[in-house]
Amino acid sequence: MKNNSFQSLLQCFFLDRLIKQKNASAYTVSSYRDTFRIFLKFMKEKKQCNPSKITIEMFNAENVIDFLNYIESIRSNSVNTRNNRLAAIHSFMEYVSFQAPEYLGIVQRVMMIPFKKTETKMVDYLVKEEIDIQSSKYVI
């Protein structure tokens, strides 16, 4: 019988899914690891729950939303960072949906948490003609 505890699923997500199956980059693995490291710290500090006691039922939409609010307000992370953390959580929950379908209700509610809109910056650049004009102004 498979062990579908939060801890077991999280370990398999990193070792099997990200590293073996997807061959994710070291940067992706590191970013996802940091997401869960911060989440575990959040659960310990704000929800008084040790990492070894966390269950999949506790990895629910309410706690994930509280976590996302925590990283924005307490940790002063940007919306982009918040969205990156949420992407890691969504990826984990997608994995859980296939490995432990008994948790599909929890998975579905977490997956419904939307990404926040971010400001898109206008890319300023010059076309070749503008560069030539700018360059010709300074020819002596």
C-alpha positions as CSV (number, residue, x, y, z in Angstrom):
1,M,0.0,0.0,0.0
2,K,1.3,3.4,-0.9
3,N,2.0,6.0,1.7
4,N,0.0,9.1,0.7
5,S,1.1,11.3,3.6
6,F,2.0,14.9,2.8
7,Q,5.6,14.2,3.7
8,S,5.8,11.2,1.4
9,L,4.0,12.9,-1.5
10,L,6.3,15.9,-1.2
11,Q,9.4,13.8,-1.1
12,C,8.3,11.8,-4.2
13,F,7.3,15.0,-6.0
14,F,10.9,16.3,-5.7
15,L,12.8,13.1,-6.2
16,D,10.7,11.3,-8.7
17,R,8.6,14.0,-10.5
18,L,10.9,17.0,-10.7
19,I,14.3,15.4,-10.9
20,K,13.8,12.0,-12.5
21,Q,10.7,12.5,-14.7
22,K,10.8,16.1,-15.7
23,N,14.6,16.6,-15.4
24,A,13.8,20.1,-14.0
25,S,16.7,22.5,-13.8
26,A,18.5,23.0,-10.5
27,Y,17.0,26.5,-10.4
28,T,13.5,25.1,-10.6
29,V,14.1,22.5,-8.0
30,S,15.7,25.1,-5.7
31,S,12.8,27.6,-6.2
32,Y,10.2,24.9,-5.5
33,R,12.2,23.7,-2.4
34,D,12.3,27.2,-1.1
35,T,8.5,27.5,-1.5
36,F,7.9,24.4,0.6
37,R,10.6,25.4,3.1
38,I,8.9,28.7,3.6
39,F,5.5,27.0,3.7
40,L,6.7,24.6,6.5
41,K,8.1,27.5,8.5
42,F,4.8,29.4,8.0
43,M,2.8,26.4,9.3
44,K,5.1,26.1,12.3
45,E,5.0,29.8,13.2
46,K,1.5,30.8,12.2
47,K,-0.5,27.6,12.5
48,Q,1.5,26.0,15.3
49,C,2.0,22.8,13.3
50,N,5.3,21.0,13.1
51,P,6.3,19.8,9.6
52,S,6.1,16.2,10.6
53,K,2.4,16.7,11.6
54,I,1.2,18.4,8.5
55,T,-1.4,16.4,6.5
56,I,-2.7,16.8,3.0
57,E,-5.9,18.0,4.6
58,M,-3.9,20.9,6.1
59,F,-2.5,21.7,2.7
60,N,-5.9,23.2,1.8
61,A,-7.0,26.3,-0.1
62,E,-7.5,28.3,3.2
63,N,-3.9,27.6,4.4
64,V,-2.4,28.2,1.0
65,I,-4.2,31.5,0.7
66,D,-3.0,32.5,4.2
67,F,0.5,31.5,3.1
68,L,0.4,33.6,0.0
69,N,-0.9,36.6,2.0
70,Y,1.9,35.9,4.5
71,I,4.7,36.0,1.9
72,E,3.3,39.2,0.4
73,S,2.6,41.1,3.6
74,I,5.0,39.8,6.3
75,R,7.9,38.8,4.0
76,S,7.3,41.7,1.6
77,N,7.6,39.5,-1.5
78,S,6.5,40.9,-4.8
79,V,3.4,39.7,-6.7
80,N,5.8,37.9,-9.1
81,T,7.3,36.0,-6.3
82,R,3.9,35.2,-4.9
83,N,2.9,33.9,-8.3
84,N,6.1,31.8,-8.6
85,R,5.3,30.2,-5.2
86,L,1.8,29.5,-6.3
87,A,3.0,27.9,-9.5
88,A,5.2,25.5,-7.3
89,I,2.1,24.7,-5.2
90,H,0.0,24.1,-8.3
91,S,2.6,21.8,-9.7
92,F,2.7,19.8,-6.5
93,M,-1.1,19.5,-6.4
94,E,-1.2,18.3,-10.0
95,Y,1.2,15.6,-8.9
96,V,-1.0,14.7,-5.9
97,S,-4.1,14.5,-8.1
98,F,-2.5,11.6,-10.0
99,Q,-0.7,9.9,-7.1
100,A,-3.5,10.2,-4.5
101,P,-6.9,10.8,-6.2
102,E,-8.7,10.5,-2.9
103,Y,-7.5,14.1,-2.3
104,L,-9.0,15.5,-5.5
105,G,-11.4,17.8,-3.6
106,I,-8.6,19.4,-1.8
107,V,-6.5,19.6,-5.0
108,Q,-9.3,21.2,-7.0
109,R,-9.8,23.9,-4.4
110,V,-6.1,24.7,-4.3
111,M,-5.8,24.7,-8.1
112,M,-8.7,27.3,-8.2
113,I,-6.5,29.8,-6.4
114,P,-5.8,32.4,-9.1
115,F,-2.5,34.1,-10.0
116,K,-2.5,37.8,-9.3
117,K,-2.2,40.1,-12.2
118,T,1.1,41.9,-12.5
119,E,2.2,45.1,-14.2
120,T,3.7,44.5,-17.5
121,K,6.6,46.8,-18.2
122,M,6.8,48.5,-21.6
123,V,9.9,47.3,-23.3
124,D,11.7,50.4,-24.6
125,Y,14.1,49.9,-27.5
126,L,15.3,51.7,-30.6
127,V,14.9,50.4,-34.1
128,K,18.0,50.4,-36.3
129,E,17.0,53.7,-38.0
130,E,16.6,55.4,-34.6
131,I,20.0,54.2,-33.6
132,D,21.6,55.5,-36.8
133,I,19.9,58.9,-36.3
134,Q,21.1,59.0,-32.6
135,S,24.6,58.0,-33.7
136,S,24.8,60.6,-36.5
137,K,24.0,63.4,-34.0
138,Y,27.2,62.8,-32.2
139,V,29.6,62.4,-35.1
140,I,32.1,65.3,-35.1
